[in-house]
């Protein structure tokens, strides 16, 4: 597994520019539970990862010499904690479970709209 910070940064930058009404992951139509203010051009700042938790390398994958990426949809609460994580693109061989376990310990600075913390959804590649 590897952290694709460029992809995550690009995804978050697109999130901030393309979804001014609310923070959500690109390609999904489910808005977050908290919306930006009613101002037509409220600035949305995406969440920033503060605490990274390394995923354990799955023993099955290690025995087979495999590497993989798992794409997850993360819901981030206004306190920066991951409240929901779903596998969007599975890798199998124990990678999905390891990624889900790791992101449960992630802490973000929350997304913000007009300076206020809001819940958000992002796509994250582990």
N, C-alpha and C positions, 0 to 999 in steps of 0.2 A: 504494500500500500504506500501511497505517497500523497502528500498534501499538495494540491494544485493551486497554489496561492494566486497565480496569474489569472486562472480561470475564475476563482472565487472573487478576486478583485474586479475583474471585468463584469461578472454577473452582478455584483453589488453596485458597480457604477451604472450599469444599464438599469438596474432596479431604481436607483435614485432619479435617473433622468426620464424613464418611461412611465413611471407609475406615481404621478404627483398626488393623486387622491389618496393613496394608501400604499403601504409597503407589502409586496408579495413577490413570490418567485416568478421569473419570466416564464411565459408559456402556460401559466395557470390562470384560471378565471375566478378562483376563490379568494375574495378579499380577506384581509386580516380582520380581526374582531374590532380593532380600534382604527378609526379613520382619521385622516388629517383634518385640520380645521376647515371650515367652509370657505376660506379664502381661496380664490381661484388659482393662485400661484404659490401655494404654501411650499416652502422648501422641505424636501424629505431627505434625511441623511440616513443611509443604511446602517445596520448594526455592524459593529467591529468586534472581531474575536479577541477576547482578553485572556482567557484561560483555555489552552489547548491540552487535550488528554490524548496521549498516544494509544492507539488500538493495539491489543495484543496480536501478534502474528499467529494466525491459525495453524495448529500443528499439522493438519491435513495438507494445507497449502505448502507449508515448509517442506514436508516429506516429498511432495511432488515438484518442488522448485517453482511454484507459481507466484506471480505478482498480479494484482488487480486493482481496479478503481471501483468504488461504489458511489453512486450518486444518490443523495438523500434530499428529501424535502424537510426542512426544519421550521418549526414554529417557535418563535422567540417571544417570550413575555416581556412586559414593560420593565421587569427587574433584570432582564438579560439572560435568564435561564431558559434552556431548551425545554419546552413543555410537551412537544410532540416531535417524533422523528419517524419518517417513513422511507423505506427503500424505494427509489424510483427506477434505478437501473441496477439490478442485482449482479453479483459476480460469483456467488456460490462458494463452495469449499471453505465455509466458515468466515469469509470476509464480511458478509452482510451483518452477521451477528456481532462480529468484533467492532465494526464501524458504529452500529447502533449503541453498543455498550460505551464506546468512547465518547460519542457526541452527547450522551446523557450527562457527562461531566463538564461539557463546554460552558463557558460563561462569556457573554457578549456585553458590550455597551449597547443598550437598546437602540433600535431605530428611533429617529426623532422627526417630528413634523412641527415646524414653527417653534422649535426649541423644547417641545414636550415629548416625553418618551411615549412610544406607541408599540403595540404588538406587531410582529411582522412574520412573513414567511419568506424563506430564501431557499435556493438550491445550493447544496454543498457537495463537492466532490472530494471523497476521502480516498 
